[in-house]
Amino acid sequence: MDRTLTFLKDLVDAHGVPGFEEDVAKVMQGYLKGVGPFSKDRLGSFICEKVGDAKGPKVMLAGHLDEVGFMVRSITKEGFVRFLGLGGWWGHVVLGQRLIIKTRQGDVLGVVGSKPPHELREDDRKKVLELKDMYIDVGASSDWDVKKKLDIRPGDPIVPDSAFAVMANPSLLLAKAWDNRIGCALAAETALRLKGQKHPNILQVVATVQEEVGLRGAKTSSSKLRPDVGIALDVGIAHDTPGTEGDEKLGGGPLLVIYDATSIPNRKLRDLVIEMAASLKIPMQFEAVERGGTDAGRIHMSGEGVPTISMGVAARYIHSHVSIIDRRDFESTVKLLVAVVKRLDRKTVEGLI
């Protein structure tokens, strides 16, 4: 594996559900060593600042560290673990899946229990089981086993057990947590490729926490940094599989969000990105999301308001144990981001308002 692919693998293989993102932040720190000073906000968001022009505007590139996961809710007398979701889950993709419970003593492997189809009544087959009705089997025979031997406690985080893999098409990468380690990787790679280069601004690489439960780290980090421009980096939903409707696809190039439920992009910044992509002959994709949003929803409302857009790459099967991205989309998006950052001087930024 080359260095960038190893970085992507390390990011998605790390465990970090909302509120428990420390291990992922360490991966970011290791990759960005030597690029600029590190800091964090008081909620735990990771920050690396690369100064191109100390008198220039502050440009924030933000991906979020956290992945959708679960948390221990309670333990039954029989030794089964009840749990709740951290982020949006559809019951169909949870049943029968392997999970890892992160305890003080180490990782505990479990599986979400499911009935064999032989015992399902016709009505049961049509239902989507809710998370509150599910349980995790950790191989225990009583609550004493779970609490005393395994040291599982209410509030312990739970992550999907799913390893990174390069698919038969080597451009396609399968893993958990592309939502949104790919956004963190886009921000980090952009800064790394600007290492040793001049740019007319202060680049703020931010990996926020707790996005999946309310865009929380975006609010605290933007309050701390007070950016002049914000670019939220996240996945978009690919619509190139059977039964989906839309033009977004793997390999289609960078994805620009024209609307979501939390933010409307700054029109002038949107147009600048489109023009830069055209000049570089990079194809663009566009997405409108009627439910849900990205860190842009908090960044653009920080301070007196921040010109903000949301960009990223298309991904299949987000908010499940596995998702797929195309590395070519990653590379073209980084190329575009580098060009955009170089363009954002004081005069250009002031013209966005």
C-alpha positions as CSV (number, residue, x, y, z in Angstrom):
1,M,0.0,0.0,0.0
2,D,1.1,3.6,-0.7
3,R,1.2,6.1,2.2
4,T,-2.2,7.6,1.4
5,L,-3.9,4.3,1.1
6,T,-2.4,3.2,4.4
7,F,-3.7,6.4,5.9
8,L,-7.2,5.8,4.6
9,K,-7.1,2.2,6.0
10,D,-5.9,3.4,9.4
11,L,-8.7,6.0,9.6
12,V,-11.5,3.6,8.8
13,D,-10.2,0.7,10.9
14,A,-9.9,3.0,13.9
15,H,-12.9,2.9,16.3
16,G,-14.7,6.2,17.0
17,V,-18.4,6.5,17.6
18,P,-19.8,9.9,18.7
19,G,-18.2,11.0,22.0
20,F,-15.3,8.4,21.7
21,E,-13.2,9.7,18.8
22,E,-9.8,9.9,20.4
23,D,-8.2,6.9,18.5
24,V,-9.2,8.5,15.2
25,A,-7.7,11.9,16.2
26,K,-4.4,10.1,16.9
27,V,-4.3,8.8,13.3
28,M,-4.9,12.3,12.0
29,Q,-2.1,13.7,14.2
30,G,0.3,11.0,13.0
31,Y,-0.4,11.8,9.3
32,L,-0.1,15.5,9.7
33,K,3.0,15.6,11.8
34,G,5.2,18.5,10.6
35,V,2.4,20.3,8.6
36,G,1.5,22.7,11.4
37,P,0.7,23.0,15.1
38,F,-2.1,20.9,16.6
39,S,-4.8,21.9,19.0
40,K,-8.3,20.8,20.0
41,D,-11.5,22.4,21.2
42,R,-13.0,21.5,24.6
43,L,-15.3,18.9,23.1
44,G,-12.4,17.1,21.5
45,S,-12.3,18.2,17.8
46,F,-8.9,17.9,16.2
47,I,-7.3,21.0,14.7
48,C,-4.2,21.5,12.6
49,E,-3.3,24.9,11.3
50,K,-1.1,25.5,8.2
51,V,-0.1,29.1,7.8
52,G,0.4,30.3,4.2
53,D,-0.1,34.0,4.9
54,A,-0.5,35.0,8.6
55,K,-2.4,38.1,7.5
56,G,-4.7,36.2,5.1
57,P,-8.2,34.9,5.7
58,K,-8.9,31.7,7.7
59,V,-10.1,28.8,5.6
60,M,-11.7,25.9,7.5
61,L,-11.8,22.4,6.0
62,A,-13.9,20.2,8.2
63,G,-14.6,16.5,8.2
64,H,-16.0,14.6,11.2
65,L,-14.2,12.0,13.1
66,D,-17.2,10.0,14.4
67,E,-18.9,7.1,12.8
68,V,-22.4,5.8,13.4
69,G,-22.4,3.2,16.1
70,F,-24.1,2.2,19.3
71,M,-23.9,2.4,23.1
72,V,-24.7,-0.1,25.9
73,R,-28.1,0.7,27.4
74,S,-28.6,-2.1,29.9
75,I,-27.8,-5.8,30.6
76,T,-30.4,-8.4,31.0
77,K,-30.3,-11.0,33.8
78,E,-29.6,-13.6,31.2
79,G,-26.4,-11.8,30.1
80,F,-27.6,-10.1,26.9
81,V,-26.7,-6.5,26.1
82,R,-29.4,-4.0,25.2
83,F,-28.2,-1.0,23.2
84,L,-29.2,2.3,21.6
85,G,-28.1,3.9,18.4
86,L,-25.6,6.7,18.0
87,G,-26.5,8.2,14.6
88,G,-29.2,7.0,12.2
89,W,-29.7,3.3,11.7
90,W,-32.2,1.2,9.7
91,G,-33.1,-2.0,11.6
92,H,-32.7,-4.2,8.6
93,V,-28.9,-3.6,8.4
94,V,-28.2,-4.3,12.1
95,L,-29.6,-7.8,12.7
96,G,-27.1,-10.6,12.6
97,Q,-24.1,-8.2,12.5
98,R,-20.9,-8.5,14.5
99,L,-20.1,-5.7,16.9
100,I,-17.3,-4.7,19.2
101,I,-18.1,-3.4,22.7
102,K,-15.3,-1.1,23.9
103,T,-14.8,-1.6,27.7
104,R,-12.2,-0.4,30.2
105,Q,-10.5,-3.8,30.0
106,G,-10.5,-4.1,26.2
107,D,-12.7,-5.1,23.3
108,V,-15.5,-7.6,23.6
109,L,-16.9,-9.3,20.5
110,G,-20.7,-9.8,20.1
111,V,-23.4,-10.4,17.6
112,V,-26.8,-8.9,17.2
113,G,-29.3,-11.7,17.8
114,S,-31.7,-12.7,15.0
115,K,-34.3,-15.4,14.6
116,P,-33.8,-18.1,11.9
117,P,-36.2,-17.6,9.0
118,H,-37.7,-21.0,9.8
119,E,-39.4,-19.5,12.9
120,L,-40.6,-16.2,11.4
121,R,-44.3,-15.8,10.9
122,E,-45.5,-14.0,7.8
123,D,-46.2,-10.8,9.7
124,D,-42.7,-10.9,11.2
125,R,-41.1,-11.0,7.8
126,K,-42.6,-7.7,6.9
127,K,-41.6,-5.8,10.0
128,V,-38.4,-3.8,10.6
129,L,-37.3,-4.5,14.1
130,E,-36.4,-1.4,16.1
131,L,-33.1,-1.1,17.9
132,K,-34.8,-1.1,21.3
133,D,-36.1,-4.6,20.7
134,M,-32.7,-6.0,19.7
135,Y,-29.9,-7.4,21.8
136,I,-26.2,-8.3,21.6
137,D,-25.0,-11.8,22.4
138,V,-21.5,-11.7,23.9
139,G,-21.5,-15.4,24.8
140,A,-22.3,-14.9,28.5
141,S,-24.6,-17.0,30.6
142,S,-25.7,-14.3,33.1
143,D,-25.5,-10.7,34.0
144,W,-22.7,-11.5,36.4
145,D,-20.6,-12.7,33.5
146,V,-21.2,-9.5,31.6
147,K,-20.7,-7.1,34.5
148,K,-17.9,-8.8,36.4
149,K,-15.9,-10.9,34.0
150,L,-16.3,-8.8,30.8
151,D,-16.6,-5.5,32.7
152,I,-19.3,-4.2,30.3
153,R,-21.0,-1.1,31.6
154,P,-24.0,1.1,30.5
155,G,-22.6,3.9,28.4
156,D,-19.8,1.8,26.9
157,P,-19.4,2.5,23.1
158,I,-20.1,-0.1,20.5
159,V,-18.7,-0.2,17.0
160,P,-19.3,-2.3,13.9
161,D,-16.8,-5.0,13.3
162,S,-15.8,-4.5,9.6
163,A,-12.3,-4.4,8.2
164,F,-11.0,-2.3,5.3
165,A,-10.6,-4.1,2.0
166,V,-9.6,-3.2,-1.6
167,M,-12.1,-4.7,-4.0
168,A,-11.6,-6.5,-7.3
169,N,-11.7,-3.1,-8.9
170,P,-8.7,-1.6,-7.1
171,S,-10.2,1.9,-7.2
172,L,-13.1,0.8,-5.1
173,L,-12.4,0.7,-1.3
174,L,-14.8,-1.1,1.1
175,A,-14.9,-0.3,4.8
176,K,-17.0,0.9,7.7
177,A,-16.9,4.6,8.6
178,W,-16.3,6.2,5.2
179,D,-18.9,8.5,6.7
180,N,-17.0,10.4,7.5
181,R,-13.3,9.5,7.7
182,I,-13.1,10.3,4.0
183,G,-13.9,13.9,4.9
184,C,-11.1,14.0,7.4
185,A,-8.8,12.4,4.9
186,L,-9.7,15.1,2.2
187,A,-8.9,17.9,4.7
188,A,-5.6,16.2,5.8
189,E,-4.4,15.3,2.3
190,T,-5.1,18.9,1.0
191,A,-2.9,20.3,3.8
192,L,-0.2,17.7,3.2
193,R,0.0,18.5,-0.5
194,L,0.3,22.2,0.3
195,K,3.3,21.5,2.6
196,G,6.1,23.7,1.4
197,Q,3.8,25.7,-0.9
198,K,2.6,29.3,-0.4
199,H,-1.1,30.0,-0.2
200,P,-2.7,33.3,0.7
201,N,-4.5,32.3,3.9
202,I,-4.4,30.3,7.1
203,L,-5.6,26.8,6.4
204,Q,-7.5,25.2,9.3
205,V,-7.8,21.4,9.0
206,V,-10.5,20.3,11.4
207,A,-11.8,16.9,12.3
208,T,-14.9,17.4,14.3
209,V,-16.6,15.2,16.9
210,Q,-20.2,14.2,17.4
211,E,-21.5,15.2,14.0
212,E,-23.8,12.1,13.8
213,V,-25.6,13.2,17.0
214,G,-26.2,16.9,16.1
215,L,-23.2,18.6,14.4
216,R,-21.8,19.4,17.9
217,G,-18.1,19.6,17.2
218,A,-18.6,21.8,14.2
219,K,-20.2,24.3,16.5
220,T,-17.5,24.3,19.2
221,S,-14.6,24.2,16.7
222,S,-15.9,27.1,14.5
223,S,-16.6,29.1,17.7
224,K,-12.9,28.6,18.7
225,L,-11.4,29.2,15.3
226,R,-13.7,31.9,13.9
227,P,-13.1,31.0,10.2
228,D,-13.7,33.4,7.3
229,V,-14.6,30.6,4.9
230,G,-15.9,27.1,5.7
231,I,-15.9,24.0,3.6
232,A,-17.5,21.0,5.2
233,L,-16.2,17.7,3.7
234,D,-18.5,14.6,3.9
235,V,-19.8,11.7,1.9
236,G,-22.8,12.0,-0.4
237,I,-25.2,9.2,-1.3
238,A,-24.4,7.3,-4.5
239,H,-27.4,6.5,-6.6
240,D,-25.7,4.0,-9.0
241,T,-27.2,0.9,-7.5
242,P,-30.5,-1.0,-8.3
243,G,-33.6,0.6,-6.9
244,T,-32.1,4.1,-6.4
245,E,-32.9,7.4,-8.1
246,G,-30.3,10.1,-8.8
247,D,-27.2,10.8,-10.9
248,E,-24.6,10.7,-8.2
249,K,-22.2,7.8,-8.8
250,L,-18.9,6.3,-7.8
251,G,-16.1,7.6,-10.1
252,G,-18.2,10.7,-11.1
253,G,-15.9,13.2,-9.5
254,P,-16.2,15.6,-6.5
255,L,-19.7,16.1,-5.2
256,L,-21.1,19.5,-4.3
257,V,-24.1,19.9,-2.1
258,I,-26.5,22.5,-3.5
259,Y,-29.0,22.1,-0.6
260,D,-29.5,20.2,2.6
261,A,-31.8,20.4,5.6
262,T,-29.2,22.3,7.7
263,S,-27.7,24.8,5.2
264,I,-27.9,26.5,1.9
265,P,-24.5,27.0,0.3
266,N,-23.0,30.4,-0.2
267,R,-23.7,31.1,-3.9
268,K,-20.5,32.9,-4.8
269,L,-18.3,30.2,-3.1
270,R,-20.3,27.5,-4.9
271,D,-19.7,29.3,-8.2
272,L,-16.0,29.7,-7.5
273,V,-15.7,25.9,-6.9
274,I,-17.6,25.1,-10.1
275,E,-15.4,27.4,-12.1
276,M,-12.2,26.0,-10.6
277,A,-13.3,22.5,-11.4
278,A,-14.0,23.5,-15.0
279,S,-10.6,25.1,-15.4
280,L,-9.0,21.9,-14.1
281,K,-11.3,19.7,-16.3
282,I,-12.6,17.9,-13.2
283,P,-16.2,16.7,-13.6
284,M,-18.5,17.7,-10.8
285,Q,-21.6,16.1,-9.3
286,F,-24.4,17.8,-7.4
287,E,-26.5,16.6,-4.6
288,A,-29.6,17.9,-2.8
289,V,-30.5,16.3,0.6
290,E,-33.9,16.9,2.0
291,R,-33.3,15.1,5.3
292,G,-30.1,15.4,7.2
293,G,-27.1,17.7,6.8
294,T,-23.4,18.2,7.3
295,D,-21.1,20.2,9.6
296,A,-21.8,23.1,7.2
297,G,-25.1,23.5,9.2
298,R,-23.2,24.8,12.2
299,I,-20.2,26.4,10.6
300,H,-22.2,28.8,8.5
301,M,-24.1,30.1,11.5
302,S,-21.0,30.7,13.7
303,G,-20.0,34.2,14.8
304,E,-21.7,36.7,12.4
305,G,-22.0,34.1,9.7
306,V,-19.5,32.3,7.5
307,P,-19.6,31.7,3.7
308,T,-19.8,28.0,3.6
309,I,-20.3,25.1,1.2
310,S,-20.4,21.3,1.6
311,M,-18.4,19.0,-0.6
312,G,-17.2,15.4,-0.7
313,V,-17.4,12.1,-2.6
314,A,-20.2,9.7,-3.3
315,A,-20.4,6.5,-1.2
316,R,-22.6,3.5,-1.4
317,Y,-24.4,2.0,1.7
318,I,-23.6,4.7,4.3
319,H,-24.9,4.2,7.8
320,S,-24.3,0.5,7.7
321,H,-21.5,-1.9,8.6
322,V,-19.9,-1.4,5.2
323,S,-19.7,1.3,2.5
324,I,-17.8,1.8,-0.7
325,I,-16.0,4.8,-2.2
326,D,-14.0,5.3,-5.4
327,R,-10.4,6.4,-4.7
328,R,-10.4,8.4,-8.0
329,D,-13.1,10.6,-6.5
330,F,-10.9,11.2,-3.5
331,E,-7.9,12.2,-5.7
332,S,-9.9,14.5,-7.9
333,T,-11.5,16.2,-4.9
334,V,-8.1,16.8,-3.2
335,K,-6.8,18.3,-6.5
336,L,-9.8,20.7,-6.6
337,L,-9.5,21.6,-2.9
338,V,-5.8,22.5,-3.3
339,A,-6.7,24.8,-6.1
340,V,-9.5,26.4,-4.2
341,V,-7.4,27.0,-1.1
342,K,-4.8,28.7,-3.3
343,R,-7.4,31.0,-4.8
344,L,-8.9,32.1,-1.5
345,D,-7.0,35.3,-0.8
346,R,-8.3,38.3,1.2
347,K,-9.9,40.0,-1.8
348,T,-11.7,36.9,-3.0
349,V,-13.0,36.0,0.5
350,E,-14.3,39.5,1.1
351,G,-16.1,39.3,-2.2
352,L,-18.1,36.2,-1.0
353,I,-20.3,38.2,1.4
